[in-house]
Amino acid sequence: MLVLDKIKLVLASLVAVATVGLFMYMEAAPLVMKLLAMLAGFSIAMGVAWTSEPGKRFFAYTQDSVAETRKVVWPTKKETLQTTGLVVLFVLVMAVFLWLVDSLLVVIVRFLLGTGG
């Protein structure tokens, strides 16, 4: 990585930290103003970082990720509901099973200790 790229990334980090500091400094300001200031500060930081070589590679990576996400075949509503129903049913069956095992173990331990039940 070039020295110029390192300087850009450090500058972007400093702008981001200064933005958070400004948000805390603007304690009495309306929330909308504070949020707009943060949005502007982080936008500037991202713009500076984007001009560096790692920033350009990251931007290309995000574009590739979005393209891959569009290729995904998402399940239908019916498939989603069926899968969710099976998961809920499995959780309920396992809960009852574990409750029965726990109850059985309590009875066994009480019997072995002679404390009765």
C-alpha positions in Angstrom: 0.0 0.0 0.0 1.3 3.4 -0.9 2.1 6.0 1.7 -0.5 8.3 0.1 -3.2 5.6 0.6 -2.1 5.2 4.3 -2.4 9.0 4.8 -5.9 9.0 3.2 -7.1 6.1 5.5 -5.6 7.8 8.6 -7.3 11.1 7.5 -10.6 9.3 7.0 -10.3 7.7 10.5 -9.6 11.1 12.0 -12.6 12.6 10.3 -14.8 9.8 11.6 -13.5 10.2 15.2 -13.9 14.0 15.0 -17.5 13.4 13.8 -18.2 11.3 16.9 -16.6 14.0 19.0 -18.7 16.7 17.3 -21.8 14.7 18.0 -21.0 14.6 21.7 -19.9 18.3 21.7 -23.3 19.3 20.2 -25.1 18.2 23.3 -27.6 21.0 23.4 -28.3 21.0 19.7 -31.5 19.4 18.3 -31.2 15.7 17.4 -31.8 16.4 13.8 -28.9 18.8 13.6 -26.6 16.3 15.4 -27.7 13.5 13.0 -27.2 15.6 9.9 -23.7 16.6 11.2 -22.9 12.9 11.7 -24.2 12.0 8.3 -22.1 14.7 6.7 -18.9 13.8 8.7 -19.2 10.1 7.9 -19.9 10.9 4.3 -16.7 12.9 4.1 -14.7 10.2 5.8 -16.1 7.6 3.5 -15.4 9.8 0.5 -11.7 10.2 1.6 -11.3 6.5 2.2 -12.9 5.7 -1.1 -10.2 7.6 -3.0 -7.6 5.2 -1.7 -6.7 1.9 -3.4 -8.1 -0.3 -0.5 -11.2 1.9 -0.6 -11.7 1.3 -4.3 -11.1 -2.5 -3.9 -13.7 -2.5 -1.0 -16.2 -0.6 -3.2 -15.7 -3.2 -6.0 -16.1 -6.0 -3.5 -19.4 -4.5 -2.3 -20.7 -4.2 -5.9 -19.8 -7.9 -6.5 -21.6 -8.9 -3.3 -24.7 -7.1 -4.4 -24.5 -8.8 -7.8 -24.2 -12.2 -6.1 -27.1 -11.4 -3.8 -29.3 -10.8 -6.9 -28.4 -14.3 -8.2 -29.8 -16.0 -5.0 -33.0 -17.9 -5.4 -35.0 -16.8 -2.4 -37.7 -19.1 -1.0 -41.3 -18.4 -1.5 -43.6 -17.3 1.3 -45.1 -20.8 1.4 -41.6 -22.4 1.7 -40.6 -19.9 4.4 -43.8 -20.6 6.5 -43.4 -24.4 6.1 -39.7 -24.2 7.2 -40.6 -21.9 10.2 -43.4 -24.3 11.2 -41.0 -27.2 11.2 -38.5 -25.4 13.3 -41.1 -24.4 15.8 -42.4 -27.9 16.0 -38.9 -29.3 16.4 -38.2 -26.9 19.2 -41.4 -27.8 21.0 -40.7 -31.6 20.7 -37.1 -31.1 22.0 -38.4 -29.0 24.9 -40.8 -31.7 26.0 -38.2 -34.4 25.5 -35.6 -32.5 27.6 -38.2 -31.8 30.3 -39.1 -35.5 30.5 -35.4 -36.5 30.7 -34.8 -33.9 33.4 -37.8 -35.0 35.4 -36.6 -38.7 35.1 -33.1 -37.7 36.3 -34.5 -35.8 39.2 -36.6 -38.9 40.3 -33.5 -41.1 39.9 -31.3 -38.8 42.0 -33.9 -38.4 44.7 -34.3 -42.2 44.8 -30.5 -42.7 45.1 -30.2 -40.1 47.8 -33.2 -41.5 49.6 -34.9 -38.1 49.9 -38.1 -39.5 48.3 -40.5 -37.5 46.3 
